[in-house]
Amino acid sequence: MRQRTIEKSVEIIGIGLHKGVPVKMRLEPLDSDMGIIFYRVDAGVTIPLKIENVVDTKMATVIGKDGVVVSTIEHLLSAVYAYGIDNLRVVIDNDEVPVLDGSSSGYCMLIDEAGIKELDKSKKAIKIKKDVQVTTEDGKKVALKPSNHIIYDFSIDFEHPVIGEQQFHFDYSIAEYKENISRARTFGFLHEVQYLRSIGLAQGGSMENAIVLDHSKVLNPDGLRYEDEFVRHKILDAIGDMALLGYTLVGEYDAHAGSHHLNHLLTKKLYEDEANYEIIDLEEAQDEAQVFELAYSKVEA
């Protein structure tokens, strides 16, 4: 089990969800032990993907350094993390990652085009040793729990006739991610979109890159991709947010009505106590390595 990067550089141009401006982004290979790095080419600032560099989590996950930010990183990171990529340079010429169609499927296609390259050093993972949980007074919860597998469980409950109560159990593999998670789009309510635009956000949002609902129905002419697309997208976001751990997760993520903000608090809380986790070398930890080998081989065979 070796660390991973991409075989070759790939580039994409799109618009940002909130600013609505064109963005050019290039993914570049990196060597072992370099991690995930964002580079704002227009500002000449490098921002490593680290928990301490998270500067905002209200509407999206935003990292920053020296007053320069990169926003809405979770969909890209979700695909990168799902593919087991440890080292990558993201070169971007504006402050927001392209939204594409509101899911991560476009980023999966981009990674497939680039190809996966195994590097010379062994892959490391973070294994959860103790339950770590963040809760709110209104019943929202995010948690990490010990497991020899990689599992994401999520439930939501919206007072909306199309959404209602939904839950989804995702047992990780790249193939399952591409089929059941990556195509799930972000969603929003028409009245919220109108408000966000009034304060200068969601300028690039449309039915081309989000599910939009009014008080009773989905407004997108083509409808939903999955009946429970909403909760699947929540898992997509959570996978992207867990990329901030800096290592591939071995354990169970469990959430009810989770959010970017709660996910950020969860990753911070995990690292507050070294008894909560263990950094393992997958060339030495054979049981955990087999989990990854199976998850990767399902799509790469």
C-alpha positions as MATLAB code, in Angstrom:
seq = 'MRQRTIEKSVEIIGIGLHKGVPVKMRLEPLDSDMGIIFYRVDAGVTIPLKIENVVDTKMATVIGKDGVVVSTIEHLLSAVYAYGIDNLRVVIDNDEVPVLDGSSSGYCMLIDEAGIKELDKSKKAIKIKKDVQVTTEDGKKVALKPSNHIIYDFSIDFEHPVIGEQQFHFDYSIAEYKENISRARTFGFLHEVQYLRSIGLAQGGSMENAIVLDHSKVLNPDGLRYEDEFVRHKILDAIGDMALLGYTLVGEYDAHAGSHHLNHLLTKKLYEDEANYEIIDLEEAQDEAQVFELAYSKVEA';
ca = [
       0.000    0.000    0.000;
       1.833    3.006   -1.343;
       0.967    6.697   -1.315;
      -0.898    8.011   -4.346;
      -0.896   10.992   -6.640;
      -2.105   11.515  -10.227;
      -0.220   10.386  -13.343;
      -0.372   13.719  -15.178;
      -1.648   17.265  -14.776;
      -5.237   17.988  -15.802;
      -7.069   21.293  -16.105;
     -10.666   22.439  -15.931;
     -12.501   25.761  -16.279;
     -15.816   26.439  -14.549;
     -17.634   28.967  -12.427;
     -17.714   29.423   -8.677;
     -21.012   28.798   -6.913;
     -21.029   31.946   -4.798;
     -19.091   34.531   -6.816;
     -20.316   33.292  -10.197;
     -16.985   34.156  -11.856;
     -14.912   31.956  -14.205;
     -12.204   29.879  -12.506;
      -9.331   27.968  -14.072;
      -8.056   25.089  -11.979;
      -5.240   22.622  -12.612;
      -4.474   19.440  -10.677;
      -0.776   18.553  -10.580;
       1.084   15.465   -9.273;
       3.174   15.740   -6.118;
       5.792   13.464   -4.560;
       5.377   11.402   -1.393;
       4.702   13.101    1.952;
       3.770   16.453    0.370;
       0.044   16.226    1.085;
      -2.736   18.228   -0.545;
      -1.722   21.808   -1.358;
      -3.758   24.653   -2.869;
      -1.894   27.365   -4.760;
      -3.597   30.675   -5.625;
      -1.604   31.506   -8.738;
      -3.166   34.975   -8.992;
      -1.998   35.856   -5.473;
       1.186   33.761   -5.266;
       0.039   32.123   -2.008;
       0.282   28.427   -1.087;
      -2.328   27.057    1.345;
      -1.718   23.521    2.679;
      -4.835   21.507    3.419;
      -4.716   21.572    7.223;
      -7.337   21.979    9.923;
      -5.641   25.120   11.225;
      -6.045   26.750    7.800;
      -9.860   26.482    7.854;
     -11.179   30.050    8.065;
     -14.931   29.658    7.392;
     -17.529   26.874    7.435;
     -20.858   28.728    7.201;
     -21.875   28.034    3.588;
     -18.923   25.868    2.523;
     -15.524   24.761    3.746;
     -13.013   27.577    3.189;
      -9.269   27.496    3.789;
      -7.001   30.524    3.858;
      -3.601   31.966    4.619;
      -2.246   35.533    4.713;
      -5.693   36.893    3.862;
      -6.001   34.742    0.721;
      -8.715   32.060    0.633;
      -9.955   29.135   -1.440;
     -13.656   28.457   -0.945;
     -16.077   25.587   -1.600;
     -13.346   22.950   -1.604;
     -15.470   20.061   -0.302;
     -16.706   18.557   -3.606;
     -13.215   18.420   -5.120;
     -11.748   17.040   -1.891;
     -14.505   14.450   -1.670;
     -13.426   12.943   -4.994;
      -9.703   13.276   -4.200;
     -10.184   11.618   -0.805;
     -12.429    8.890   -2.209;
      -9.768    7.965   -4.769;
      -7.189    7.637   -2.001;
      -4.981   10.432   -3.346;
      -2.475   11.527   -0.707;
      -0.422   14.104   -2.595;
      -1.777   16.727   -4.992;
      -1.266   20.376   -5.948;
      -4.391   22.334   -6.820;
      -3.488   25.443   -8.814;
      -6.371   27.916   -9.006;
      -6.662   31.480  -10.324;
      -9.557   32.697   -8.160;
     -10.941   32.247   -4.662;
     -13.469   29.485   -5.316;
     -13.276   25.950   -6.700;
     -15.520   25.419   -9.770;
     -18.934   24.043   -8.806;
     -19.387   22.018  -12.056;
     -22.805   20.326  -11.823;
     -23.049   20.596   -8.026;
     -21.750   17.079   -7.421;
     -18.266   15.533   -7.503;
     -18.793   13.350  -10.577;
     -16.948   15.842  -12.810;
     -13.945   15.637  -10.507;
     -14.068   11.837  -10.641;
     -13.912   12.075  -14.442;
     -11.006   14.506  -14.166;
      -9.088   12.125  -11.876;
      -9.881    9.209  -14.193;
      -8.438   11.259  -17.067;
      -5.296   12.050  -15.055;
      -4.836    8.463  -13.858;
      -3.556    7.268  -10.490;
       0.153    6.865   -9.778;
       1.569    4.932   -6.836;
       4.593    6.535   -5.201;
       7.622    5.091   -3.446;
       6.617    5.599    0.189;
       4.056    3.633    2.176;
       0.554    5.002    2.652;
      -0.567    6.120    6.091;
      -4.076    6.226    7.500;
      -5.733    7.523   10.642;
      -7.484    4.812   12.640;
     -10.142    5.899   15.120;
      -9.493    4.418   18.579;
     -12.202    6.074   20.705;
     -15.651    7.561   20.106;
     -15.482   11.297   19.428;
     -18.710   13.252   19.095;
     -19.972   16.802   18.613;
     -23.618   17.559   19.363;
     -25.860   20.621   19.441;
     -28.807   21.523   21.641;
     -31.222   21.072   18.731;
     -30.224   17.438   18.169;
     -27.611   17.681   15.438;
     -24.726   15.251   15.777;
     -21.489   14.220   14.074;
     -19.278   11.435   15.378;
     -16.268    9.271   14.601;
     -16.220    5.715   15.945;
     -13.729    2.825   15.904;
     -14.154    0.300   13.087;
     -11.909   -1.874   10.935;
     -13.879   -0.655    7.923;
     -14.533    2.732    6.312;
     -18.190    3.619    6.807;
     -20.282    6.761    6.471;
     -23.772    6.824    8.000;
     -25.898    9.942    7.630;
     -29.502   10.865    8.407;
     -31.452   14.058    7.758;
     -34.959   15.248    8.601;
     -36.458   18.183    6.692;
     -40.008   19.438    6.976;
     -40.405   19.291    3.221;
     -42.625   16.852    1.292;
     -39.858   15.857   -1.145;
     -37.126   15.353    1.476;
     -38.589   14.347    4.848;
     -36.519   11.755    6.723;
     -33.679   10.156    4.778;
     -30.746    8.004    5.785;
     -27.943    6.342    3.869;
     -25.230    3.826    4.752;
     -22.076    4.002    2.635;
     -19.513    1.197    2.879;
     -16.520    2.719    1.159;
     -15.031    1.685   -2.144;
     -14.115    3.825   -5.138;
     -16.647    1.988   -7.305;
     -19.452    2.490   -4.776;
     -18.492    6.141   -4.382;
     -18.680    6.790   -8.122;
     -21.986    4.958   -8.466;
     -23.869    5.999   -5.344;
     -22.329    9.200   -3.950;
     -20.438   11.228   -6.559;
     -23.496   12.110   -8.683;
     -25.525   13.532   -5.760;
     -25.865   17.305   -6.148;
     -25.937   20.114   -3.640;
     -29.412   21.483   -2.933;
     -31.100   24.645   -1.751;
     -34.484   26.243   -1.297;
     -35.672   28.980   -3.615;
     -36.226   31.493   -0.814;
     -32.719   30.814    0.506;
     -31.181   31.266   -2.938;
     -32.966   34.583   -3.328;
     -31.681   35.751    0.063;
     -28.115   34.578   -0.627;
     -28.072   36.466   -3.907;
     -29.265   39.596   -2.127;
     -26.132   39.487    0.041;
     -23.780   38.703   -2.826;
     -23.661   34.892   -2.554;
     -24.916   32.064   -4.802;
     -24.266   34.274   -7.835;
     -23.238   31.230   -9.864;
     -26.011   28.975   -8.583;
     -28.596   27.625  -11.008;
     -30.533   24.463  -11.787;
     -27.497   23.452  -13.846;
     -25.437   23.002  -10.665;
     -27.890   22.479   -7.795;
     -31.231   20.959   -6.874;
     -33.605   23.861   -6.243;
     -36.836   23.383   -4.271;
     -39.785   25.619   -3.553;
     -42.140   24.937   -0.637;
     -43.545   21.746   -2.178;
     -41.487   20.380   -5.073;
     -38.203   20.109   -6.962;
     -37.997   22.825   -9.603;
     -35.333   21.188  -11.795;
     -37.028   19.976  -15.015;
     -35.120   16.670  -14.971;
     -35.944   15.954  -11.331;
     -33.679   13.951   -9.025;
     -30.872   11.531   -9.818;
     -31.738    9.437   -6.755;
     -34.864    9.494   -4.626;
     -32.616   10.164   -1.608;
     -30.147   12.410   -3.430;
     -30.204   14.911   -0.540;
     -28.717   12.638    2.112;
     -26.268   11.163   -0.384;
     -24.928   14.645   -1.042;
     -24.499   15.139    2.698;
     -22.205   12.089    2.686;
     -20.340   13.521   -0.310;
     -19.730   16.715    1.683;
     -18.706   14.805    4.804;
     -16.094   12.793    2.893;
     -14.653   16.045    1.571;
     -14.569   17.558    5.046;
     -12.837   14.498    6.496;
     -10.010   15.089    4.009;
      -8.927   17.824    6.449;
      -7.698   15.035    8.730;
      -4.687   14.742    6.434;
      -4.889   10.949    6.284;
      -7.360    8.445    4.894;
      -9.861    7.509    7.584;
     -10.254    4.010    9.010;
     -13.382    4.112   11.133;
     -17.037    5.035   11.065;
     -18.400    8.518   10.492;
     -21.953    8.867   11.817;
     -24.076   11.997   11.590;
     -27.575   13.369   11.966;
     -28.144   16.763   10.342;
     -24.410   17.368   10.195;
     -22.816   20.400    8.544;
     -19.451   21.758    7.402;
     -19.169   23.609   10.698;
     -19.841   20.527   12.835;
     -17.461   18.450   10.699;
     -14.741   21.033   11.328;
     -15.381   20.926   15.075;
     -15.262   17.112   14.920;
     -11.871   16.978   13.210;
     -10.493   19.487   15.710;
     -11.878   17.519   18.667;
     -10.412   14.256   17.374;
      -6.916   15.738   17.344;
      -7.253   17.265   20.821;
      -6.395   13.907   22.429;
      -3.861   11.479   20.967;
      -5.729    8.620   22.642;
      -8.560    9.164   20.126;
      -6.616    7.950   17.111;
      -3.572    6.179   15.754;
      -1.583    6.947   12.602;
      -0.922    3.583   10.961;
       1.431    2.515    8.170;
      -0.556    0.406    5.707;
       2.481   -1.608    4.639;
       2.688   -2.822    8.241;
      -1.025   -2.905    9.193;
      -2.133   -5.809    7.017;
      -5.795   -5.971    8.094;
      -6.416   -2.315    7.317;
      -4.412   -2.538    4.097;
      -6.714   -5.305    2.881;
      -9.700   -2.986    3.363;
      -8.100   -0.424    1.057;
      -6.904   -2.987   -1.467;
     -10.451   -4.301   -1.815;
     -11.935   -0.803   -1.990;
      -9.473    0.222   -4.710;
      -9.512   -3.014   -6.736;
     -13.278   -2.948   -7.221;
     -12.892   -0.136   -9.712;
      -9.331   -0.645  -10.945;
      -9.464   -4.342  -11.782;
];
